[in-house]
């Protein structure tokens, strides 16, 4: 039997209490738009948000979500932050943007398929960025002076995509790294 999802439980509990989304928002510090997005299944809210909703509905957190291990969400968010945030060390230490996530991925890939997926995506993207930077620097011999703009654009692209993916990984548990060369391919079962 499939367990009801958070969005189904929230909608059910809110209607059971007879609250509109606006009334529930007034009883909690959770915004109406957030409640709407949760009920549509567009976001996976933080545990703190779920706790606020439960208090506003005068129910237990377990009535909204079944928690096998309440600390699991916090732990997973920390690993996501490590995977997606440590590449910024590559701005200080050459190739750290690939090596550090690679070491983390090697250690965590077998623990959880989410870690495996995110780790591969991060390593593939930053490996691609490093390759693009090296190629753009070698373009100095073909188009001296202009290659610096290309190199700057590659750095800026890498930084922007990384920041977007940190937010996406922490809030939605998803990531999208465009233009990545698949150096690390998913294992076939």
Buried (B, 14 or more C-beta within 10 A) or exposed (E): EEEBEBBEBBBEBBEEBEBEBEBBBEBBEBEBEBBEBBBEEEBBBBBEBBBBBBBBBEBEBEBBBEEEEEEEBEEBBEBBEBBBBBBBBBEEEEEBBBBBBBEBBEEBBEEBEBBBBBBBBBBBBBBBBBBBBEEBBEBBEEEEEEBBEBBEEBBEBBBEBBEBBBEBBBBEBEBEBEEBEEBBEEEEE
